[in-house]
Amino acid sequence: MENFYYAAIYDLLRDPGHDASKLIALKGLKEMIIRLNSTHRQRLLVDTSDQDRLLGEDPSLYHLIKAWRRQENRQMNEILDDDEIPQTSSASILKAFAVHFRKKFEPIRSMCRA
């Protein structure tokens, strides 16, 4: 997405036209790029504890690698379903979880009659 904004800036600068309208459009594109980078940096720091960074420190390659490793460690690559069959694809893992919880939380039949 950032490349799109930079291409728009480049096209805007090459386009002959009024400087005032170019300036307004450039400011808008600059704000969009800043907002895009800001949200990207915030996602990097979501799981980063305070002890891993200094006060006022911006996200760095260290934070990116740490977040990537944390995500890799938390990801489940294989589970055993209720029939003890290993499931390895994302779709089969999701289906196994759905089946398990559907069985677990289905209504219990009672034999009592009122």
C-alpha positions in Angstrom: 0.0 0.0 0.0 2.9 2.3 0.8 4.3 1.8 -2.7 0.9 2.9 -4.1 1.1 6.2 -2.2 4.7 6.8 -3.3 3.7 6.2 -6.9 0.8 8.6 -6.5 3.2 11.2 -5.2 5.6 10.6 -8.1 2.7 10.9 -10.6 1.4 14.1 -8.9 4.9 15.7 -9.1 5.2 14.9 -12.8 1.8 16.2 -13.6 1.8 19.8 -14.8 -0.7 21.9 -12.9 -1.3 24.3 -10.2 1.2 24.3 -7.4 -1.4 25.0 -4.7 -3.6 22.0 -5.6 -0.4 19.8 -5.8 0.6 21.0 -2.3 -2.8 20.0 -0.8 -2.7 16.6 -2.5 0.9 16.0 -1.4 0.0 16.8 2.2 -2.9 14.4 2.1 -0.7 11.6 0.7 2.0 12.3 3.3 -0.6 12.0 6.1 -1.8 8.6 4.6 1.8 7.3 4.6 2.4 8.5 8.1 -0.8 6.8 9.3 0.1 3.6 7.5 3.5 3.5 9.1 2.1 4.4 12.5 -0.4 1.5 12.5 2.4 -0.9 11.3 4.6 0.2 14.2 1.8 -0.3 16.7 1.2 -3.8 15.6 4.9 -4.6 16.1 4.8 -3.5 19.7 1.5 -5.3 20.7 3.2 -8.3 22.2 6.5 -6.6 23.2 6.8 -6.2 26.9 8.2 -3.0 28.5 11.4 -4.7 29.5 12.2 -5.4 25.8 12.3 -1.7 24.8 13.5 1.6 26.2 11.2 4.5 26.9 10.3 6.2 23.7 12.0 3.7 21.5 10.6 3.1 18.0 10.1 -0.4 16.7 13.3 -1.8 15.1 14.4 -5.0 13.4 14.8 -6.5 16.8 11.2 -6.0 17.6 10.1 -7.4 14.2 12.2 -10.5 14.7 11.0 -11.0 18.3 7.3 -10.6 17.2 7.9 -13.1 14.3 9.5 -15.6 16.6 6.7 -15.2 19.2 4.1 -15.8 16.5 5.9 -18.8 15.2 6.1 -20.3 18.7 2.4 -19.8 19.4 1.2 -21.2 16.1 -0.2 -24.8 16.1 1.0 -26.8 13.2 -0.5 -30.2 14.2 -3.2 -31.4 16.5 -5.0 -34.7 17.2 -8.7 -34.7 16.7 -11.2 -36.6 18.8 -10.5 -39.8 16.9 -6.7 -39.4 17.6 -6.0 -38.6 13.9 -3.4 -36.0 13.3 -4.6 -32.9 11.5 -1.9 -30.7 9.9 -3.6 -28.2 7.5 -5.2 -25.0 8.7 -8.6 -26.0 7.5 -8.5 -29.4 9.1 -7.3 -27.9 12.4 -10.1 -25.4 12.4 -12.6 -28.1 11.6 -11.3 -30.3 14.4 -11.7 -27.5 16.9 -15.2 -26.7 15.7 -16.3 -30.4 15.9 -14.7 -30.7 19.4 -16.4 -27.7 20.8 -19.7 -28.4 19.1 -19.7 -31.9 20.8 -18.6 -30.4 24.1 -21.2 -27.7 24.3 -24.2 -29.5 22.8 -27.3 -29.7 24.9 -27.4 -32.7 27.3 -30.5 -35.0 26.9 -32.2 -35.8 30.1 -34.5 -38.8 30.6 -36.7 -37.1 33.2 -40.2 -36.1 32.2 -42.0 -33.3 33.9 
